[in-house]
Amino acid sequence: MEEGKHDITCASESRPAGYCHDDSIGIDKHDWMSKLDGNLHMSELSLPGTHDSMSFYGGDSVQCQSVSLRSQLDSGIRVLDIRCRHIADIFAIHHGVVFQKVYFGEVLDVVTAFLHKNPNETIYMRIKEEYNPDNTTRSFEETFKRAYWEPRPNLFWKPTNNNPTLSETRGKVVVLQNFTSEETFGIKWDSDHFNIQDDYKLNTNWDLYNKWTYVKDFLYAANNSDPSQRKTFINFLSGSTGSFPYFVASGQSSHGTNDPRLLTGRTTPGWKDSWPDFPRIGCFLGICSIAFEGTNILSAGRIGKGKEFDKYVGMVMSDFPGKDLINAIISLN
């Protein structure tokens, strides 16, 4: 995927730029972690991340990102969600059944090049076993260790604790280990060191407000948590199944960055108490249409100094993140 074809404006003046479906997000945050105190622990950092970071192919029901991996990193993304199918004793990147036309070694090449150029940054990488293994002679763990971990001894942080400081991990990949293994390669995803919200299933578009409620409640919990006792919060803004990923992120009728919102079919004043965080638009003679709004945009407008969530949000994992969402999360550090 080509990067930086054109500059983009990810939203109108009245709407936070939380969503971007172009090939460039339009911001440069390649070294933002270099300015942070190295004594900060992982559980103290607010980090923009991408859900299903390499899911570019498969159409609207499968695609979760439009910006290349290197451009994601240069735009400030520091948490990656990498889904690996074990096939022929290597890892192919998949979203479910759909092969994403890239292999795990190529993902690591991009990350290695980025960290070589930006040695004060840290990448937190969820590595998840995806779909069914095929034509394999060893376990997922054995392939990870032999094909990727051992050949790249300088890339991965070697775990010594479950809440490392930034100084310990600068220039490294911290593995968030989401696969079965007797050996520890990072921090295990299902451990009690993480507090995760990933309620992703929407049966229809009208479940979007419920998804937003899960996201918002988790943002409150993270923001109000005690830093001295805090687990690392991981909050997924993403959703799918009965809705397209772009719709959950944007609330829009189609996937373009600045396409119009989809209407809910309800109006005020008759439904004035419905979905209070969704916008009221197209008002005429006191009657307004209630439109859907995406989790990315609702979050971007509420995160930041002087806003609703102004202290800590943890790892925020999104589909198609826009510049205001990324900037807002970074601003809390």
C-alpha positions as YAML, in Angstrom:
chain: A
units: angstrom
residues:
- id: 1
  name: MET
  ca: [0.00, 0.00, 0.00]
- id: 2
  name: GLU
  ca: [1.43, 3.37, -0.99]
- id: 3
  name: GLU
  ca: [1.92, 5.98, 1.69]
- id: 4
  name: GLY
  ca: [1.34, 9.70, 1.68]
- id: 5
  name: LYS
  ca: [-0.35, 10.18, -1.68]
- id: 6
  name: HIS
  ca: [-2.00, 13.34, -0.45]
- id: 7
  name: ASP
  ca: [-2.70, 15.40, 2.61]
- id: 8
  name: ILE
  ca: [-6.06, 14.69, 4.18]
- id: 9
  name: THR
  ca: [-8.58, 16.39, 6.38]
- id: 10
  name: CYS
  ca: [-10.19, 13.68, 8.45]
- id: 11
  name: ALA
  ca: [-13.25, 15.64, 9.59]
- id: 12
  name: SER
  ca: [-15.24, 18.81, 9.28]
- id: 13
  name: GLU
  ca: [-14.72, 21.70, 11.69]
- id: 14
  name: SER
  ca: [-17.61, 20.59, 13.89]
- id: 15
  name: ARG
  ca: [-16.50, 16.98, 14.29]
- id: 16
  name: PRO
  ca: [-13.30, 15.60, 15.84]
- id: 17
  name: ALA
  ca: [-10.99, 13.88, 13.35]
- id: 18
  name: GLY
  ca: [-11.22, 10.53, 15.05]
- id: 19
  name: TYR
  ca: [-11.67, 8.50, 11.88]
- id: 20
  name: CYS
  ca: [-9.54, 8.24, 8.76]
- id: 21
  name: HIS
  ca: [-10.02, 5.89, 5.81]
- id: 22
  name: ASP
  ca: [-7.29, 7.36, 3.61]
- id: 23
  name: ASP
  ca: [-3.75, 6.12, 3.03]
- id: 24
  name: SER
  ca: [-2.17, 8.75, 5.30]
- id: 25
  name: ILE
  ca: [-3.34, 10.04, 8.67]
- id: 26
  name: GLY
  ca: [-1.61, 13.36, 8.10]
- id: 27
  name: ILE
  ca: [0.44, 13.71, 11.30]
- id: 28
  name: ASP
  ca: [4.06, 13.04, 12.21]
- id: 29
  name: LYS
  ca: [4.52, 11.52, 15.67]
- id: 30
  name: HIS
  ca: [7.45, 9.24, 14.91]
- id: 31
  name: ASP
  ca: [9.39, 10.00, 18.11]
- id: 32
  name: TRP
  ca: [6.80, 11.15, 20.64]
- id: 33
  name: MET
  ca: [7.86, 8.62, 23.30]
- id: 34
  name: SER
  ca: [11.43, 9.96, 23.27]
- id: 35
  name: LYS
  ca: [10.20, 12.97, 25.26]
- id: 36
  name: LEU
  ca: [8.77, 10.84, 28.09]
- id: 37
  name: ASP
  ca: [10.38, 10.01, 31.43]
- id: 38
  name: GLY
  ca: [11.98, 6.58, 31.18]
- id: 39
  name: ASN
  ca: [10.76, 5.70, 34.69]
- id: 40
  name: LEU
  ca: [7.14, 5.54, 33.52]
- id: 41
  name: HIS
  ca: [5.71, 2.04, 33.70]
- id: 42
  name: MET
  ca: [3.59, 0.48, 30.98]
- id: 43
  name: SER
  ca: [0.51, 0.85, 33.22]
- id: 44
  name: GLU
  ca: [1.09, 4.62, 33.37]
- id: 45
  name: LEU
  ca: [1.18, 5.20, 29.61]
- id: 46
  name: SER
  ca: [-1.73, 6.22, 27.40]
- id: 47
  name: LEU
  ca: [-1.04, 4.59, 24.05]
- id: 48
  name: PRO
  ca: [-2.80, 4.77, 20.67]
- id: 49
  name: GLY
  ca: [-3.12, 1.36, 19.05]
- id: 50
  name: THR
  ca: [-4.74, -0.32, 16.08]
- id: 51
  name: HIS
  ca: [-7.05, -3.32, 16.21]
- id: 52
  name: ASP
  ca: [-6.22, -5.98, 13.59]
- id: 53
  name: SER
  ca: [-3.36, -3.75, 12.49]
- id: 54
  name: MET
  ca: [-2.67, -5.52, 9.18]
- id: 55
  name: SER
  ca: [-6.24, -6.12, 8.01]
- id: 56
  name: PHE
  ca: [-6.39, -4.28, 4.68]
- id: 57
  name: TYR
  ca: [-8.10, -6.84, 2.42]
- id: 58
  name: GLY
  ca: [-11.44, -8.61, 2.31]
- id: 59
  name: GLY
  ca: [-13.88, -5.75, 1.77]
- id: 60
  name: ASP
  ca: [-15.86, -3.64, 4.22]
- id: 61
  name: SER
  ca: [-16.80, -6.58, 6.43]
- id: 62
  name: VAL
  ca: [-13.14, -7.50, 7.05]
- id: 63
  name: GLN
  ca: [-10.98, -4.42, 6.48]
- id: 64
  name: CYS
  ca: [-9.93, -2.64, 9.66]
- id: 65
  name: GLN
  ca: [-7.09, -0.36, 8.49]
- id: 66
  name: SER
  ca: [-6.25, 1.74, 5.44]
- id: 67
  name: VAL
  ca: [-2.84, 3.13, 6.49]
- id: 68
  name: SER
  ca: [0.32, 1.06, 5.98]
- id: 69
  name: LEU
  ca: [2.14, -0.31, 9.00]
- id: 70
  name: ARG
  ca: [5.09, 2.07, 8.69]
- id: 71
  name: SER
  ca: [2.74, 5.03, 8.35]
- id: 72
  name: GLN
  ca: [0.81, 3.88, 11.42]
- id: 73
  name: LEU
  ca: [4.05, 3.90, 13.42]
- id: 74
  name: ASP
  ca: [5.18, 7.25, 12.03]
- id: 75
  name: SER
  ca: [1.75, 8.66, 12.97]
- id: 76
  name: GLY
  ca: [2.20, 7.66, 16.62]
- id: 77
  name: ILE
  ca: [0.59, 4.22, 16.87]
- id: 78
  name: ARG
  ca: [2.48, 2.22, 19.51]
- id: 79
  name: VAL
  ca: [0.28, -0.84, 20.13]
- id: 80
  name: LEU
  ca: [-0.15, -3.35, 17.31]
- id: 81
  name: ASP
  ca: [-2.60, -6.23, 17.07]
- id: 82
  name: ILE
  ca: [-0.97, -8.86, 14.85]
- id: 83
  name: ARG
  ca: [-2.96, -11.97, 13.88]
- id: 84
  name: CYS
  ca: [-0.86, -14.93, 12.72]
- id: 85
  name: ARG
  ca: [-2.05, -18.08, 10.99]
- id: 86
  name: HIS
  ca: [0.37, -20.98, 11.46]
- id: 87
  name: ILE
  ca: [0.85, -22.46, 8.00]
- id: 88
  name: ALA
  ca: [3.76, -24.52, 6.63]
- id: 89
  name: ASP
  ca: [5.78, -23.71, 9.77]
- id: 90
  name: ILE
  ca: [5.69, -19.95, 9.23]
- id: 91
  name: PHE
  ca: [3.18, -17.25, 10.15]
- id: 92
  name: ALA
  ca: [0.88, -15.71, 7.54]
- id: 93
  name: ILE
  ca: [-1.08, -12.64, 8.58]
- id: 94
  name: HIS
  ca: [-4.82, -13.29, 8.54]
- id: 95
  name: HIS
  ca: [-8.09, -11.71, 9.59]
- id: 96
  name: GLY
  ca: [-10.14, -14.83, 10.14]
- id: 97
  name: VAL
  ca: [-10.06, -16.85, 6.92]
- id: 98
  name: VAL
  ca: [-8.79, -13.90, 4.83]
- id: 99
  name: PHE
  ca: [-5.05, -13.85, 4.09]
- id: 100
  name: GLN
  ca: [-3.75, -10.28, 4.25]
- id: 101
  name: LYS
  ca: [-1.01, -10.76, 1.63]
- id: 102
  name: VAL
  ca: [1.85, -10.40, 4.08]
- id: 103
  name: TYR
  ca: [3.86, -12.62, 6.41]
- id: 104
  name: PHE
  ca: [4.94, -12.07, 9.99]
- id: 105
  name: GLY
  ca: [8.59, -11.77, 9.04]
- id: 106
  name: GLU
  ca: [7.72, -8.80, 6.81]
- id: 107
  name: VAL
  ca: [5.83, -7.19, 9.70]
- id: 108
  name: LEU
  ca: [8.91, -7.59, 11.89]
- id: 109
  name: ASP
  ca: [11.11, -6.11, 9.16]
- id: 110
  name: VAL
  ca: [9.01, -2.92, 9.16]
- id: 111
  name: VAL
  ca: [9.02, -2.69, 12.95]
- id: 112
  name: THR
  ca: [12.78, -3.34, 13.11]
- id: 113
  name: ALA
  ca: [13.48, -0.56, 10.59]
- id: 114
  name: PHE
  ca: [11.26, 1.86, 12.50]
- id: 115
  name: LEU
  ca: [12.92, 1.13, 15.86]
- id: 116
  name: HIS
  ca: [16.39, 1.35, 14.32]
- id: 117
  name: LYS
  ca: [15.56, 4.89, 13.20]
- id: 118
  name: ASN
  ca: [13.68, 5.73, 16.42]
- id: 119
  name: PRO
  ca: [15.52, 3.89, 19.23]
- id: 120
  name: ASN
  ca: [13.71, 5.71, 22.06]
- id: 121
  name: GLU
  ca: [10.29, 4.35, 21.05]
- id: 122
  name: THR
  ca: [8.65, 1.11, 22.24]
- id: 123
  name: ILE
  ca: [6.22, -1.07, 20.30]
- id: 124
  name: TYR
  ca: [3.75, -3.21, 22.24]
- id: 125
  name: MET
  ca: [2.65, -6.08, 20.01]
- id: 126
  name: ARG
  ca: [-0.22, -8.43, 20.66]
- id: 127
  name: ILE
  ca: [0.62, -11.66, 18.85]
- id: 128
  name: LYS
  ca: [-2.49, -13.79, 18.43]
- id: 129
  name: GLU
  ca: [-2.91, -17.18, 16.82]
- id: 130
  name: GLU
  ca: [-5.55, -16.76, 14.11]
- id: 131
  name: TYR
  ca: [-7.68, -19.23, 12.13]
- id: 132
  name: ASN
  ca: [-6.76, -22.88, 11.60]
- id: 133
  name: PRO
  ca: [-3.20, -24.19, 11.34]
- id: 134
  name: ASP
  ca: [-2.34, -26.03, 8.13]
- id: 135
  name: ASN
  ca: [0.57, -28.21, 6.98]
- id: 136
  name: THR
  ca: [2.56, -27.73, 10.18]
- id: 137
  name: THR
  ca: [5.12, -30.01, 11.82]
- id: 138
  name: ARG
  ca: [5.43, -28.18, 15.14]
- id: 139
  name: SER
  ca: [3.47, -26.05, 17.57]
- id: 140
  name: PHE
  ca: [2.74, -22.33, 17.18]
- id: 141
  name: GLU
  ca: [5.06, -21.70, 20.11]
- id: 142
  name: GLU
  ca: [7.92, -23.63, 18.51]
- id: 143
  name: THR
  ca: [7.58, -21.76, 15.22]
- id: 144
  name: PHE
  ca: [7.47, -18.41, 16.99]
- id: 145
  name: LYS
  ca: [10.59, -19.25, 18.95]
- id: 146
  name: ARG
  ca: [12.63, -20.82, 16.12]
- id: 147
  name: ALA
  ca: [11.58, -18.65, 13.18]
- id: 148
  name: TYR
  ca: [11.17, -15.24, 14.82]
- id: 149
  name: TRP
  ca: [12.26, -14.92, 18.46]
- id: 150
  name: GLU
  ca: [15.69, -16.54, 18.28]
- id: 151
  name: PRO
  ca: [16.75, -15.10, 14.90]
- id: 152
  name: ARG
  ca: [16.01, -11.54, 16.11]
- id: 153
  name: PRO
  ca: [17.60, -11.44, 19.59]
- id: 154
  name: ASN
  ca: [17.90, -7.65, 19.66]
- id: 155
  name: LEU
  ca: [14.32, -6.89, 18.64]
- id: 156
  name: PHE
  ca: [12.26, -8.32, 21.49]
- id: 157
  name: TRP
  ca: [12.27, -7.22, 25.11]
- id: 158
  name: LYS
  ca: [13.25, -10.16, 27.30]
- id: 159
  name: PRO
  ca: [10.64, -10.32, 30.08]
- id: 160
  name: THR
  ca: [11.82, -9.70, 33.62]
- id: 161
  name: ASN
  ca: [8.56, -8.37, 35.07]
- id: 162
  name: ASN
  ca: [4.96, -7.71, 34.06]
- id: 163
  name: ASN
  ca: [4.97, -3.91, 34.14]
- id: 164
  name: PRO
  ca: [8.23, -2.74, 32.58]
- id: 165
  name: THR
  ca: [9.41, 0.85, 32.54]
- id: 166
  name: LEU
  ca: [9.93, 2.73, 29.32]
- id: 167
  name: SER
  ca: [13.69, 2.72, 29.92]
- id: 168
  name: GLU
  ca: [13.67, -1.08, 30.00]
- id: 169
  name: THR
  ca: [11.87, -1.38, 26.69]
- id: 170
  name: ARG
  ca: [13.08, 1.52, 24.51]
- id: 171
  name: GLY
  ca: [13.99, 0.30, 21.05]
- id: 172
  name: LYS
  ca: [12.25, -3.04, 21.65]
- id: 173
  name: VAL
  ca: [9.04, -4.91, 20.92]
- id: 174
  name: VAL
  ca: [7.13, -5.94, 24.04]
- id: 175
  name: VAL
  ca: [5.17, -9.09, 23.21]
- id: 176
  name: LEU
  ca: [1.60, -9.21, 24.51]
- id: 177
  name: GLN
  ca: [1.40, -12.98, 24.28]
- id: 178
  name: ASN
  ca: [-1.99, -14.20, 23.04]
- id: 179
  name: PHE
  ca: [-1.06, -17.79, 22.20]
- id: 180
  name: THR
  ca: [-0.64, -21.00, 24.15]
- id: 181
  name: SER
  ca: [2.89, -21.50, 25.36]
- id: 182
  name: GLU
  ca: [4.73, -22.99, 28.29]
- id: 183
  name: GLU
  ca: [7.51, -20.46, 27.81]
- id: 184
  name: THR
  ca: [6.99, -16.76, 28.47]
- id: 185
  name: PHE
  ca: [7.98, -14.41, 25.65]
- id: 186
  name: GLY
  ca: [6.42, -11.27, 27.06]
- id: 187
  name: ILE
  ca: [3.32, -10.51, 29.09]
- id: 188
  name: LYS
  ca: [0.52, -13.03, 28.74]
- id: 189
  name: TRP
  ca: [-2.69, -11.58, 27.34]
- id: 190
  name: ASP
  ca: [-4.93, -13.53, 29.70]
- id: 191
  name: SER
  ca: [-2.90, -12.67, 32.79]
- id: 192
  name: ASP
  ca: [-4.22, -10.56, 35.65]
- id: 193
  name: HIS
  ca: [-1.85, -7.75, 34.62]
- id: 194
  name: PHE
  ca: [-4.30, -6.52, 31.98]
- id: 195
  name: ASN
  ca: [-7.81, -5.11, 32.25]
- id: 196
  name: ILE
  ca: [-9.42, -5.57, 28.82]
- id: 197
  name: GLN
  ca: [-12.65, -4.38, 27.20]
- id: 198
  name: ASP
  ca: [-13.22, -6.10, 23.85]
- id: 199
  name: ASP
  ca: [-16.98, -6.42, 23.49]
- id: 200
  name: TYR
  ca: [-16.85, -6.45, 19.70]
- id: 201
  name: LYS
  ca: [-20.08, -8.13, 18.59]
- id: 202
  name: LEU
  ca: [-22.87, -5.95, 17.19]
- id: 203
  name: ASN
  ca: [-25.91, -7.78, 15.87]
- id: 204
  name: THR
  ca: [-27.13, -4.70, 13.97]
- id: 205
  name: ASN
  ca: [-26.10, -1.06, 13.50]
- id: 206
  name: TRP
  ca: [-28.49, -0.13, 16.31]
- id: 207
  name: ASP
  ca: [-26.18, -1.85, 18.79]
- id: 208
  name: LEU
  ca: [-23.59, 0.90, 18.23]
- id: 209
  name: TYR
  ca: [-24.70, 2.90, 21.26]
- id: 210
  name: ASN
  ca: [-24.28, -0.16, 23.49]
- id: 211
  name: LYS
  ca: [-20.75, -0.58, 22.15]
- id: 212
  name: TRP
  ca: [-20.05, 3.09, 22.84]
- id: 213
  name: THR
  ca: [-21.35, 2.63, 26.39]
- id: 214
  name: TYR
  ca: [-18.85, -0.20, 26.97]
- id: 215
  name: VAL
  ca: [-16.05, 2.01, 25.62]
- id: 216
  name: LYS
  ca: [-17.08, 5.05, 27.63]
- id: 217
  name: ASP
  ca: [-17.52, 3.14, 30.91]
- id: 218
  name: PHE
  ca: [-14.06, 1.65, 30.43]
- id: 219
  name: LEU
  ca: [-12.58, 5.09, 29.73]
- id: 220
  name: TYR
  ca: [-14.12, 6.28, 33.03]
- id: 221
  name: ALA
  ca: [-12.68, 3.27, 34.86]
- id: 222
  name: ALA
  ca: [-9.21, 3.85, 33.44]
- id: 223
  name: ASN
  ca: [-9.27, 7.60, 34.06]
- id: 224
  name: ASN
  ca: [-10.34, 7.12, 37.69]
- id: 225
  name: SER
  ca: [-7.99, 4.23, 38.47]
- id: 226
  name: ASP
  ca: [-5.35, 4.44, 41.17]
- id: 227
  name: PRO
  ca: [-1.92, 4.52, 39.45]
- id: 228
  name: SER
  ca: [-0.29, 2.70, 42.36]
- id: 229
  name: GLN
  ca: [-2.60, -0.32, 41.99]
- id: 230
  name: ARG
  ca: [-3.53, -0.08, 38.33]
- id: 231
  name: LYS
  ca: [-3.49, -2.90, 35.82]
- id: 232
  name: THR
  ca: [-2.80, -1.88, 32.23]
- id: 233
  name: PHE
  ca: [-6.13, -0.98, 30.62]
- id: 234
  name: ILE
  ca: [-6.75, -2.11, 27.03]
- id: 235
  name: ASN
  ca: [-9.88, -0.62, 25.47]
- id: 236
  name: PHE
  ca: [-11.06, -1.79, 22.05]
- id: 237
  name: LEU
  ca: [-13.15, 0.81, 20.18]
- id: 238
  name: SER
  ca: [-13.67, -1.72, 17.39]
- id: 239
  name: GLY
  ca: [-16.71, -3.83, 16.57]
- id: 240
  name: SER
  ca: [-18.10, -5.98, 13.77]
- id: 241
  name: THR
  ca: [-20.29, -9.02, 12.94]
- id: 242
  name: GLY
  ca: [-23.66, -7.33, 12.27]
- id: 243
  name: SER
  ca: [-21.99, -4.01, 11.40]
- id: 244
  name: PHE
  ca: [-19.00, -3.05, 9.31]
- id: 245
  name: PRO
  ca: [-15.82, -2.06, 11.19]
- id: 246
  name: TYR
  ca: [-15.79, 1.34, 9.46]
- id: 247
  name: PHE
  ca: [-19.34, 2.02, 10.67]
- id: 248
  name: VAL
  ca: [-18.50, 1.25, 14.30]
- id: 249
  name: ALA
  ca: [-15.52, 3.60, 14.09]
- id: 250
  name: SER
  ca: [-17.30, 6.40, 12.18]
- id: 251
  name: GLY
  ca: [-21.09, 6.04, 12.32]
- id: 252
  name: GLN
  ca: [-21.09, 6.78, 8.61]
- id: 253
  name: SER
  ca: [-23.24, 5.47, 5.78]
- id: 254
  name: SER
  ca: [-20.14, 4.54, 3.76]
- id: 255
  name: HIS
  ca: [-16.44, 4.18, 4.45]
- id: 256
  name: GLY
  ca: [-14.95, 7.40, 3.03]
- id: 257
  name: THR
  ca: [-13.18, 9.63, 5.53]
- id: 258
  name: ASN
  ca: [-15.70, 12.46, 5.28]
- id: 259
  name: ASP
  ca: [-18.82, 10.58, 4.18]
- id: 260
  name: PRO
  ca: [-22.15, 11.52, 5.84]
- id: 261
  name: ARG
  ca: [-23.37, 9.98, 9.07]
- id: 262
  name: LEU
  ca: [-26.06, 7.32, 8.88]
- id: 263
  name: LEU
  ca: [-29.39, 8.37, 10.41]
- id: 264
  name: THR
  ca: [-30.89, 6.27, 13.19]
- id: 265
  name: GLY
  ca: [-34.47, 6.83, 12.01]
- id: 266
  name: ARG
  ca: [-35.41, 8.65, 15.24]
- id: 267
  name: THR
  ca: [-36.05, 12.35, 15.66]
- id: 268
  name: THR
  ca: [-36.43, 14.86, 18.47]
- id: 269
  name: PRO
  ca: [-38.39, 15.97, 20.36]
- id: 270
  name: GLY
  ca: [-40.28, 12.66, 20.27]
- id: 271
  name: TRP
  ca: [-37.13, 10.64, 20.97]
- id: 272
  name: LYS
  ca: [-35.18, 13.35, 22.79]
- id: 273
  name: ASP
  ca: [-33.98, 10.95, 25.50]
- id: 274
  name: SER
  ca: [-32.67, 8.35, 23.03]
- id: 275
  name: TRP
  ca: [-28.91, 7.88, 22.67]
- id: 276
  name: PRO
  ca: [-27.92, 11.20, 24.30]
- id: 277
  name: ASP
  ca: [-24.32, 11.12, 23.04]
- id: 278
  name: PHE
  ca: [-25.38, 10.76, 19.40]
- id: 279
  name: PRO
  ca: [-25.62, 14.06, 17.48]
- id: 280
  name: ARG
  ca: [-28.81, 15.85, 16.54]
- id: 281
  name: ILE
  ca: [-28.56, 17.12, 12.98]
- id: 282
  name: GLY
  ca: [-30.63, 18.67, 10.18]
- id: 283
  name: CYS
  ca: [-32.88, 20.53, 12.59]
- id: 284
  name: PHE
  ca: [-35.94, 22.27, 11.10]
- id: 285
  name: LEU
  ca: [-38.88, 23.80, 12.98]
- id: 286
  name: GLY
  ca: [-37.71, 22.18, 16.22]
- id: 287
  name: ILE
  ca: [-37.40, 18.69, 14.76]
- id: 288
  name: CYS
  ca: [-33.92, 17.16, 14.56]
- id: 289
  name: SER
  ca: [-32.72, 13.85, 13.19]
- id: 290
  name: ILE
  ca: [-30.65, 11.67, 15.51]
- id: 291
  name: ALA
  ca: [-27.58, 10.38, 13.68]
- id: 292
  name: PHE
  ca: [-25.18, 7.59, 14.54]
- id: 293
  name: GLU
  ca: [-21.71, 8.57, 15.73]
- id: 294
  name: GLY
  ca: [-18.68, 6.31, 15.74]
- id: 295
  name: THR
  ca: [-16.65, 5.21, 18.75]
- id: 296
  name: ASN
  ca: [-13.50, 6.84, 17.33]
- id: 297
  name: ILE
  ca: [-15.13, 10.23, 17.00]
- id: 298
  name: LEU
  ca: [-16.95, 10.10, 20.34]
- id: 299
  name: SER
  ca: [-13.69, 9.12, 22.06]
- id: 300
  name: ALA
  ca: [-11.58, 11.75, 20.29]
- id: 301
  name: GLY
  ca: [-13.90, 14.49, 21.48]
- id: 302
  name: ARG
  ca: [-13.72, 13.41, 25.12]
- id: 303
  name: ILE
  ca: [-10.05, 12.53, 25.64]
- id: 304
  name: GLY
  ca: [-7.47, 15.20, 26.48]
- id: 305
  name: LYS
  ca: [-6.44, 17.80, 29.02]
- id: 306
  name: GLY
  ca: [-9.47, 19.73, 30.26]
- id: 307
  name: LYS
  ca: [-11.85, 17.13, 28.82]
- id: 308
  name: GLU
  ca: [-13.89, 14.27, 30.26]
- id: 309
  name: PHE
  ca: [-10.99, 11.79, 30.27]
- id: 310
  name: ASP
  ca: [-7.97, 13.87, 31.19]
- id: 311
  name: LYS
  ca: [-5.59, 11.61, 33.13]
- id: 312
  name: TYR
  ca: [-5.14, 8.13, 31.70]
- id: 313
  name: VAL
  ca: [-6.84, 5.91, 29.10]
- id: 314
  name: GLY
  ca: [-4.35, 3.05, 28.68]
- id: 315
  name: MET
  ca: [-4.01, 1.26, 25.36]
- id: 316
  name: VAL
  ca: [-6.81, 2.42, 23.04]
- id: 317
  name: MET
  ca: [-7.24, 0.04, 20.11]
- id: 318
  name: SER
  ca: [-9.15, 1.32, 17.10]
- id: 319
  name: ASP
  ca: [-9.99, 0.70, 13.46]
- id: 320
  name: PHE
  ca: [-9.15, 3.54, 11.06]
- id: 321
  name: PRO
  ca: [-7.85, 6.01, 13.71]
- id: 322
  name: GLY
  ca: [-7.75, 9.69, 12.81]
- id: 323
  name: LYS
  ca: [-5.31, 12.37, 13.86]
- id: 324
  name: ASP
  ca: [-7.41, 13.89, 16.65]
- id: 325
  name: LEU
  ca: [-7.88, 10.52, 18.34]
- id: 326
  name: ILE
  ca: [-4.16, 9.76, 18.21]
- id: 327
  name: ASN
  ca: [-3.16, 13.27, 19.36]
- id: 328
  name: ALA
  ca: [-5.69, 13.20, 22.21]
- id: 329
  name: ILE
  ca: [-4.35, 9.92, 23.60]
- id: 330
  name: ILE
  ca: [-0.73, 11.01, 23.31]
- id: 331
  name: SER
  ca: [-1.52, 14.32, 25.04]
- id: 332
  name: LEU
  ca: [-2.25, 12.54, 28.34]
- id: 333
  name: ASN
  ca: [1.37, 11.42, 28.77]
...
